[in-house]
Amino acid sequence: MAQSHDPSSALPAFDAASNRLIIDLGALADNWRKMDNLSGKARAAAVLKANAYGIGIEPAAETLYAAGARDFFVANAEEGAALRPLVPDGRIYILAGMWPGNEQLFFDNGLVPIINSEEQLAFFMSVLSERGDHPCVLHVDTGMNRLGLNASEALALANDPARPASFSPVLVMSHLACADDPTHPLNRRQLESFRMVAAAFEGIEASLANSAGVHLGPDFHFDLTRPGIAVYGGEAVNGVPNPMKPVVTAEARILQIRSVRTGETASYGASAQFSRDSRVAIVAIGYADGYHRSVSGGGVTLRQARPSGAFGFLNGHKVPHLGRVTMDLSLFDITDLPKNAVRPGDYIELFGKNIAIDDVARAGGTIGYEMLTSLGSRYERAYIEA
């Protein structure tokens, strides 16, 4: 997979790619700074799990560290160990926590486990009894019903006179379930529950807000915010214009242009039917590249789906997807473009600067997070410096 911080130096190989990603590290840095500013008195962390949401952990980490981030969240200890050389004095939090057998990764790389359950708490306490002090984070469930001690367990721990002095959380955190809907009543209920727990751990920093939570306002910011998808250019709050800059632009090569007559069909299942003479671009992109089959349209009912399917962008025009996305190929209707405007070998934008990734995701009944983290290994990548 080609990578370069100077796109011009990689142009010969990059232009030869069947599909390619242009990753704007300047936009990534600007998005993080925007979220840091919106966090008010709190500082913003950087979330780098899943290979930095698919864009590459090394360039993302270096960019966000240079922008000022010093708190980093990843999914597991293996990701944390890979991140450590890139952020030498950063604090790296491990969302999955510590389990028997991986504790040495935490000690060798200065990683901070997030305690998500009574079982993890008991194991971490046993490790402390042998090793001595090591920082941790206490995760409290306030309504997500996913990871975390419940509020009663957390309060009991806070008030336990037998709690070892070596147990020294550097952060108490929780996670919002419905922050993408600012009017949802669960947001306020979670806030009140978290305030109660945070007060019981007086003097310890607190963190509640994800990307959408940052937009809920200062009450939700506490000491540390954890913006994720917004930093990568994705939509965080439902029903409002996305204020973030696009970071990833995905393009694919047009392999062939076909002429199709009225009444003919194309694609598997004869799923594209033509009511006019048409021109169709056959494009080297498919679900093996993370361009999901569901973006073909066809009545997917998940999360505000658009049964009409996705669009691409070509020479200043939106062009609709046709038929079914297959493993390696997709079809787009280019009938309304001038004949000399498109040739085999040209690239079509799948999402990015002109087609929002969240619009493509909605066409497939999913979210931008899944589109980004599904980007396949067949993309060539070029990075635009911050």
N, C-alpha and C positions, 0 to 999 in steps of 0.2 A: 504494500500500500504506500504510494508515494506521499511524502509529506514535505512541505517547505514553508518556511516563514517568509520567503520571497517568491511570490507566485510567478514572477517573470522568469526566474531561474528554472522553473519546472514546466514551462509552457509546452515544449515539444511532447513530453510524455503525457502531460495533462490534456492536451488537445487530442491525443490519440485514444483517450479513455472512452469506453462505451457509456459510462455514467460517472458523474463527478459531483463533488461537494465543494463549494466555496464557503469557507468559514471565516467570518469577519471578527477577528479578535478585538478590534477596536470597539465594535458594537457590544461585544461581551463585556468589556471593561466599562463602557458607558452605562450599560444596563445595571451592572453591579453598583456603580456609583449612584445611580438614580435610586435604587432600592436602599442604599445606605443613607442617602439624604432623606428619603421618605420615612426611614426608621427613627428620625428625630434624635433624641438623646441616646437611644440604643445604638449599638454597633451591629452591622450586618455580617453574618457569616457567609461562607460560600459553600454550596452543596455540590459535591463532585462525584457522587455515586454513579454507578452504571457507566463507567468510562466518561465521566463528565457529560451525562445525558447523551452519549453517543458521539460527541465531537472530538474526543481525545483528551485523556486526563493530563498528559504532559503540557501541551500548549495552553489548555484551560487553566491549569494550576499556576503556571508561570505568569500568565496574564493577570489573573485575579490577585495573586500575591503582589505583583508589581502595582496593581491598582490600590492596594492597601488592605486587602483581606488578611486576617490572621487567625480566624476561626474557621475550621473546615470540617464538614460532615461527609462521611462515606458510609457505605452499607455494612462492610465487614472488615475484619482485621487484615485480610489479604489486600484489599484495596488501600487500607491505611498504610501498610508496609510499602506499597508501591508509591504512595504519595509522599512519604516522609522525606526522601532526598530532594523533592521539589519545593518544599516549604520548610526549610530547616528550623526556623524558630516559630512555626505555626503550631497551634493546638489542634490536634486531629481527634475528632469524636467518632466512635464506632457505633452505629445505630443498632446493630444486631447484638451488641454486648459481648461479654466474655463467657466462654464455655470451657470445660475441662479439655485440655489438649492444645488450646491455642493461646494460653496465657503468656507464653514466652514471646509471642509476636508483640504483645502489648508492652512488655518490659523492654525488649530490644529496640523498639521503634518509638517509645514514648507516646503510646496511643492511650486515649481516654475511653474506657468502656462505659456504655450507657446501660444502667441497670434497669431491666424491663420486667422483672418478675421476682417473686419471693425465692424461686430456685436460683436465679442468677445472683440475687443478693446473698444467699447463704454460701454459694460457692465463692463469691468475691470476698466475703468475710473470712472464709477459711484460707484463702490466698494471703490476705492481709496478716493473718495470725502467724504465717510462716515468713512472709517477706517484709512486712512493715508497710509504711504509707505508700499509697498510689492513688492519684486522683480518679474520680469517677463522676458520672452524671446520674441523677435519679430521675427516671421517667415515670410520670404519673398519668394514668388514664383519667380523663375528665369527661368522657362521653363518646370517644371514638370506638371503644370496645375492641381495641386491637392490642397493642403492646402497652405495658406499664402497670405498676402497682395501682390499685384503686385508691381513692382519696383516703379511705379509712386506714388502709395499711400504711400509707405514707405518713399520716398524722400520728399513728401509733409509733412509727419509727422515729419521727421527730421528737416525740415526748418520752422515748424510752430511756430511762436513766442508765440502763446497762449498755447503751450503744457504745461500741468501742471508740476511743479517741482517734484511732487510726482510720476510721471511716469518715472521710472528709470530702463530701461532694463539692465540686467546683461549680455545679449548675443543677438546678431543678427545672425540668422541662415537661411540656405536654404538647399535644398535637391537635389542631383544629380539624373537625370533620366537615364543616359546611361553610368555611370562610369564603368560598367562591360565590356564595349567595349571601350578600351582606344583610339581608332582611331575615335570615333564618334564626329562629329563637334559640337554637342550640348554641350559637356563637356566644350569646350573653350568659347562658347557663354554664358553659365551659369556662368562661372568663371568671365568673364568681367562684366556681369550684377551685380553679387554679390559684386565684388570689388567696383563698383560705390556706391552701397548702404552702404556697410561697411564703406567706407570713409566718408559718410555723418553722420554716427554715431561715430564720432571720439572718441576714449577713451573707447569704449565699445568692449568687446571681440566678436570674430566672429567664426562661425563654418559652414563648408560646406561639409566636406568629410565623407562619410560612409565607409564601409569596402573597397569597390572597389576604392573609391575616395582617400583613403590613398595611394594606389599604383600608383595613377596618379602623385605623386611627391609633392615637397614642395610648389609649387604655390597654391595647393588646401588645404593645411593644416591649415592655419590661426592660431587661438589660441587653438582650441579644435576640436578633431576629434571624430567621433561617430561610431567606428567599431561595427558591430553586428554579422552577420553570420560567419565571419572569426574567431571570438573568440570561437565560438562553433564548429569549425572544418570544416565549410562548404566552398565551392568554391565561391570566390568573383569575380574573373575575368575570362571571357570566354576564352577558348582556350589555357590556360597556366597551367602547373602543379600546383596543390594546395600545397602551402608551409606549411599549418597549420596541427597541430596534430589532429587526430580524437579524439573526446571527448566522443561520445556515440557509444556503441556497442550494437546492438539489436540481441537477440537470441531467438529461439523458439524450443519447444520440438517436436521431431519426435514421433508421436503416433503409426504409423504402417508402415510396409514396404510391398508393394504389388508386386507380379510378374505379368507382363502383356505380352500377346503374340503378335507377329507380326499381324498387321491388326486390333487389338482391339483399342478402344478409351477410354478416361477417361474425367472426369469433365463435367460440364454443357455444353450442346450443342455439346457434343462429340468433344470439342474444342482441346483436345490433341489426336493426331493420331500417332500410333506407326508403324514405318517401320522396327523394329527389336524387338526381345524379350527384355524386359526392366524390370528394378526394379525402383519402384517409392516410395519415402518417402512422407507420408502424415503428414503434419506439422501443429501444432496448432497456426496458425497465419492467420489473415484475415483483411478485411477492417475495422472491428470494432476496431481493434488495431492500425489503422493508416497505415496499409500496403495496399496501395490503390489498388482498383480493376484494375486500368489502368496499373499497372506494369505487368499485364499479357501479355501485348503486343497486337498487333492486329491493327496496323495502326494508333495509336494516333499521330496526326500531330503537337501537341503543342511543342514548344521549344525544337527542336533537339531530338524528340522522337526516341526511338529505338524499332521498331515494333517487334523485336525478344523477347522482354520481359526481365525481371530481372534475376539475378543469385543470388544464395546463396553460402556460403563457408562452406565446411565440410571436416574435416580431410585432410587439405592441398590442396583441389581441389575446383575449381569453379563448381557449378552444376546448370543447367538451370531450371528456373521455367517452369511448364507445365500447360496448360489449363487456367482456370480462377481463380483468387483470389476470394474466397467466404467470407462470413461474419466471419467465424471462422477458415477456413482451406485453406491451399495452398499445391500444389503438386510440388515436385522437382525430376528431373531425376538423379538417383544415379547409373545408369547402369555401368558407367566406373570406379566406386570405387570397390575395392575388397569386396567380400561378407561379410567377417568377419570384415570389417572396420566400419560398421554402424549397430547400433541396435536400436530398439524402446526404447525411453527414452533418447537418445542422443539429444544434442542441435545443431542446425544449425545456423550459423551467417547469418543474413539478410542484415546487413550493419554494418560498423564500421572499425575495424583495417585492414581487408582484402578485403572488398567490400566497396568502397566509397559510402557514402550516396547519393552523387550527381549522380553517375552512376545509382543507383536504381531509383532516381527521374527522370532522363532523360528517362529511360525505360517507365515511366508512363506519360511522357509529362509534367512534372512539375519540381519543384526546391527543393533543399534540405531544404529550409525554411519550405515549406509545410509539408514535411515528418517529420521534427523534431517537429513542433508545432501540428501535428496530433497524436502524440503518445498517445495511449489510456490508460485508467485507469487500464487495466488488466495486465500491466507489473509489475512485482516485480522489485524493484530498489536497486542496491548496489552502493555505492559511494567509489571510491578509493581516499584517502586523497591527498591533494596537498602537 
